[in-house]
Amino acid sequence: MTFAWYGHLKYRNSPLWLAVVASWGIALLEYCFQVPANRIGSYQYSTAQLKTIQEVITLVVFCVFSVLYLKEGLKWNYIVGFMFMVAAVFFVFKKW
């Protein structure tokens, strides 16, 4: 979803309708994988855990995408915010 949502920002001069159509095409392909993955994963994890896994994967992919594709740096406050999300993973997956 990262490429579908943010990839078009590198081509801001292209028509918006083209960005929307391309993004939907990419997103459709990703949904074809995500929906079965959630169905299979739901036998092992709760929905909150599945969402947490998805967000962590998305965040890691976004960081790499942002630096390598969009050529934007990661600032220290972004890193601190991401670390709080890592702490959230601990609380979601900890057996209390």
Steps between C-alpha positions, in 0.01 A plus 500: 500500500794730553574520129129537414452784748829686474674393177315759293650783709819466299299588186295798614476638146302200372119531494328419829257259333795295374648485849165383639455228237859376539470501879176302491659245269793452735271489804276237340797272447611551860150429633504171311787398727398682820149359535607132484797577728265646762266202468786254548661708775174526695538135600819587690462869596226728628382782274685754717819300457447471124451876474812561708705272274364680195586843639856400594562350156349809337719728711820314415413494129406870512832596660698318232271637224523855631878499514577306181215597265380842616849607617368633831702462816383352828513766770574420864143573610367252242730234642381574856137475388571169328662372818179571687325283243749223573406535867135460393592167342633385835175586675279343233690170491588470871305227679353674803 
